[in-house]
Amino acid sequence: MSDRSIKRGFASRPGDVESWIKASDTPPRSVNDAAAFTARLTIDVTPTLRGRIKVAAFQRGVTVADMLRELLAREFPADAPENRHERQ
């Protein structure tokens, strides 16, 4: 029983150094370059609202994260002036 299992763990590196180095060269999943540099945003919502959001995402066939990213991108476009949403 002194032999350890060769099974790789979740965060273990591959045995081949070259494949490990090249693995980081894969492009991000999103087509948007800005998506490669993400930050986590945490908000508090009621359980009822959370449920409605999850159901809406499921019905649209997308993840909650993708649906909310799209909503936020529409509401706060990158090319709009910063004061677009301020009331005058």
BALOBA-1460 file (C-alpha; in Angstrom, 3 decimals):
// residues 88
<rec num="1" residu="m" x="0.000" y="0.000" z="0.000"/>
<rec num="2" residu="s" x="2.980" y="2.330" z="-0.194"/>
<rec num="3" residu="d" x="2.384" y="2.994" z="-3.908"/>
<rec num="4" residu="r" x="0.448" y="6.178" z="-4.600"/>
<rec num="5" residu="s" x="-2.204" y="6.332" z="-7.237"/>
<rec num="6" residu="i" x="-1.095" y="7.912" z="-10.517"/>
<rec num="7" residu="k" x="-4.501" y="9.547" z="-10.906"/>
<rec num="8" residu="r" x="-4.076" y="13.284" z="-11.504"/>
<rec num="9" residu="g" x="-5.790" y="15.734" z="-9.200"/>
<rec num="10" residu="f" x="-7.947" y="18.675" z="-10.181"/>
<rec num="11" residu="a" x="-5.151" y="21.266" z="-10.198"/>
<rec num="12" residu="s" x="-2.211" y="19.066" z="-11.028"/>
<rec num="13" residu="r" x="0.071" y="19.853" z="-13.942"/>
<rec num="14" residu="p" x="0.350" y="17.512" z="-16.908"/>
<rec num="15" residu="g" x="3.435" y="15.331" z="-17.029"/>
<rec num="16" residu="d" x="4.587" y="16.865" z="-20.312"/>
<rec num="17" residu="v" x="5.942" y="20.378" z="-19.717"/>
<rec num="18" residu="e" x="5.396" y="21.479" z="-23.320"/>
<rec num="19" residu="s" x="1.693" y="20.605" z="-23.262"/>
<rec num="20" residu="w" x="1.344" y="22.424" z="-19.944"/>
<rec num="21" residu="i" x="2.910" y="25.601" z="-21.359"/>
<rec num="22" residu="k" x="0.870" y="25.471" z="-24.574"/>
<rec num="23" residu="a" x="-2.359" y="24.830" z="-22.681"/>
<rec num="24" residu="s" x="-2.399" y="28.463" z="-21.517"/>
<rec num="25" residu="d" x="-2.303" y="29.637" z="-25.143"/>
<rec num="26" residu="t" x="-5.870" y="28.550" z="-25.792"/>
<rec num="27" residu="p" x="-8.124" y="31.508" z="-26.584"/>
<rec num="28" residu="p" x="-10.849" y="32.459" z="-24.129"/>
<rec num="29" residu="r" x="-14.323" y="31.025" z="-24.680"/>
<rec num="30" residu="s" x="-15.777" y="34.433" z="-25.469"/>
<rec num="31" residu="v" x="-15.186" y="36.322" z="-28.704"/>
<rec num="32" residu="n" x="-14.730" y="39.528" z="-26.707"/>
<rec num="33" residu="d" x="-11.120" y="40.255" z="-25.660"/>
<rec num="34" residu="a" x="-12.366" y="42.109" z="-22.579"/>
<rec num="35" residu="a" x="-14.011" y="38.900" z="-21.376"/>
<rec num="36" residu="a" x="-10.567" y="37.401" z="-20.814"/>
<rec num="37" residu="f" x="-10.126" y="39.842" z="-17.920"/>
<rec num="38" residu="t" x="-13.168" y="39.363" z="-15.715"/>
<rec num="39" residu="a" x="-14.030" y="40.438" z="-12.199"/>
<rec num="40" residu="r" x="-16.572" y="38.872" z="-9.892"/>
<rec num="41" residu="l" x="-19.619" y="40.953" z="-9.004"/>
<rec num="42" residu="t" x="-21.747" y="39.922" z="-6.042"/>
<rec num="43" residu="i" x="-25.229" y="41.291" z="-5.435"/>
<rec num="44" residu="d" x="-27.927" y="40.405" z="-2.926"/>
<rec num="45" residu="v" x="-31.325" y="39.503" z="-4.381"/>
<rec num="46" residu="t" x="-34.392" y="37.965" z="-2.846"/>
<rec num="47" residu="p" x="-34.851" y="34.222" z="-3.249"/>
<rec num="48" residu="t" x="-37.925" y="34.930" z="-5.387"/>
<rec num="49" residu="l" x="-35.987" y="37.157" z="-7.793"/>
<rec num="50" residu="r" x="-33.142" y="34.640" z="-7.932"/>
<rec num="51" residu="g" x="-35.645" y="31.969" z="-8.911"/>
<rec num="52" residu="r" x="-37.159" y="34.140" z="-11.644"/>
<rec num="53" residu="i" x="-33.696" y="34.907" z="-13.033"/>
<rec num="54" residu="k" x="-32.746" y="31.223" z="-13.094"/>
<rec num="55" residu="v" x="-36.013" y="30.232" z="-14.797"/>
<rec num="56" residu="a" x="-35.594" y="32.972" z="-17.426"/>
<rec num="57" residu="a" x="-32.033" y="31.861" z="-18.174"/>
<rec num="58" residu="f" x="-33.126" y="28.230" z="-18.446"/>
<rec num="59" residu="q" x="-35.983" y="29.113" z="-20.800"/>
<rec num="60" residu="r" x="-33.565" y="31.074" z="-23.007"/>
<rec num="61" residu="g" x="-31.059" y="28.238" z="-23.011"/>
<rec num="62" residu="v" x="-28.237" y="30.285" z="-21.516"/>
<rec num="63" residu="t" x="-26.449" y="30.446" z="-18.205"/>
<rec num="64" residu="v" x="-27.469" y="33.018" z="-15.624"/>
<rec num="65" residu="a" x="-24.000" y="34.568" z="-15.833"/>
<rec num="66" residu="d" x="-24.139" y="34.937" z="-19.622"/>
<rec num="67" residu="m" x="-27.651" y="36.366" z="-19.503"/>
<rec num="68" residu="l" x="-26.713" y="38.952" z="-16.862"/>
<rec num="69" residu="r" x="-23.480" y="39.887" z="-18.666"/>
<rec num="70" residu="e" x="-25.520" y="40.596" z="-21.808"/>
<rec num="71" residu="l" x="-28.070" y="42.628" z="-19.830"/>
<rec num="72" residu="l" x="-25.339" y="44.703" z="-18.170"/>
<rec num="73" residu="a" x="-23.534" y="45.239" z="-21.476"/>
<rec num="74" residu="r" x="-26.781" y="46.558" z="-23.023"/>
<rec num="75" residu="e" x="-27.458" y="48.844" z="-20.085"/>
<rec num="76" residu="f" x="-23.882" y="50.122" z="-19.808"/>
<rec num="77" residu="p" x="-22.358" y="50.101" z="-23.327"/>
<rec num="78" residu="a" x="-18.605" y="50.630" z="-23.529"/>
<rec num="79" residu="d" x="-18.866" y="53.412" z="-26.103"/>
<rec num="80" residu="a" x="-21.463" y="55.519" z="-24.242"/>
<rec num="81" residu="p" x="-20.556" y="58.597" z="-22.195"/>
<rec num="82" residu="e" x="-20.297" y="57.923" z="-18.470"/>
<rec num="83" residu="n" x="-23.117" y="60.296" z="-17.576"/>
<rec num="84" residu="r" x="-25.636" y="58.727" z="-19.966"/>
<rec num="85" residu="h" x="-27.779" y="57.405" z="-17.121"/>
<rec num="86" residu="e" x="-27.687" y="60.501" z="-14.920"/>
<rec num="87" residu="r" x="-30.884" y="62.517" z="-14.714"/>
<rec num="88" residu="q" x="-30.597" y="66.166" z="-15.595"/>
